[in-house]
């Protein structure tokens, strides 16, 4: 399943820190694409990484309800494990270094 780049979710500015419901909507949308894509083409490492980063950013938003922050934190950790599992095992390629760096960067609050 190809991503529809004309979908409004891809054209919205990244002002998610002020609109947690927009970020939550985006991550649910991405998770749906991941599931559909994985069944057709196998797991997509890039999409899993984006999902993980969205969840991590959501888990750090102070305005989000505590139960949602905790859920996003737990899911972020689970998606991090998915990304780690899908990374190539050679350890030295550019993509794996970039993915590790992206996971270590703290999201903007």
Secondary structure as GFF3:
##gff-version 3
##sequence-region A 1 109
A	DSSP	alpha_helix	8	11	.	.	.	ID=ss1
A	DSSP	three_ten_helix	16	18	.	.	.	ID=ss2
A	DSSP	alpha_helix	20	41	.	.	.	ID=ss3
A	DSSP	alpha_helix	45	59	.	.	.	ID=ss4
A	DSSP	alpha_helix	66	86	.	.	.	ID=ss5
A	DSSP	alpha_helix	94	104	.	.	.	ID=ss6
###
